[in-house]
Structure formats: structure tokens, C-alpha cells
Amino acid sequence: METSSRYPRRTEGKRVHGRSARVLDAVLEAAAEELGRVGFSGLRIEDVALRSGVNKTTIYRRWPTKSELIAAVIDREKMPLEEVDTGSLESDIRETLRQFRTRLYTLRHRGIMRVLMGERAHPEVAQMVRETRARHVAMRQRIFERAMERGEIPKRDAALLVEFLTSPLVSRIMHLGQEVDDDYIELLTQVIKHGVSAPL
């Protein structure tokens, strides 16, 4: 699904290859990493310029405001996820948790998550954030929807089950700063599997 944004990228209608493409990638990568380090409010164009090795005036020329730069970061990332379909709910949960853990350990993706979680504080990018989050949730819903179709679990609100799936890792890694090892992943897999399978 294509994302429409009130903040079109400054690259639209321009040839972006060679050095221009490298500059674009360097700035957006640096901005995403800075988001992971300090969040939206703490992000400064000067720090993005320093991290990317790109002159500050070059960044401002392409993205005159911080909101436009962050919108470009989100538009570039779009939270791409690998489809998980192993044939059983338990292994789908385990693999999804492993993928999510990997993403949260990456500074770039942690920056995207910080924007996704803070959309209400920054309405200027809220629409793009909501659309990105919706895609994110919809893909993970499918592991529960397929389990319902196979008869592994009773009919449930799949969107709510996604919250149970992802929230523990967000809390543990991003809020508490704790490690998530394979034992924790396995424990969480079993708790979620048995929890969603239990009768109401």
C-alpha cells in the first residue's frame, strides 16, 4: 500500500543516484540513529550533520524543517517486516519475537519505534506514523488469524493479541534497558501461546 504524506520527500522529481543517493542515505540513516539516541524532541540537525558527514546547509536545503526530515526517515523505513508463516502458532510467535528483538537492538529501528510510540506529541508527522503502525500491526495480526483458521486458538481480537506479543519486548528493551536472551524469548513464547489458547 502506498503511503500518502503531507510532507513529500524533497527527492521527488529529482534524479537521486550517485553522490546524491549516498548523501540521501547517509542523512536519513544518521537521522534514524539520532532518533534512537535522543528521540524526536532531542534531535538536532547539527548532530545529524555531524553523524552523517554531510554539511548542515545541504540537509536544510533538502529538508527545511525537522518534521520533514523525520517524515522522510519514516517514509524510507516503512517498518519492513518479514512475513512469518511456519505453519504453527508457537513457532510463529517465537520467530516473530526473535525478529522484533533484533530490530529493537538496532539503533536505527529503535529510533523509528520511538517516533511510532510518540505520535501524539508530534502531530505534524502523526498521519504517517499511524499509517506505518497500521501496516506493522496488520502483518503481525496474520499469525493469529491463521491460527484461528487452523483451529489452534478460539476467535479473538487479533489486533489486541499483537499488543500482548510486542509490548513485553518494548518494555524490557526500550523502557527498562534490560537484555532479552533466548530463555526469555522461549518463556514469553509459551506464556503467549497458552494465554491466547485458553478459554475466556
Summary of the structure (lengths in Angstrom):
residues: 200
radius of gyration: 18.8
end to end distance: 35.0
largest distance: 59.8
contacts: 580
relative contact order: 0.12
helix: 72%
strand: 0%
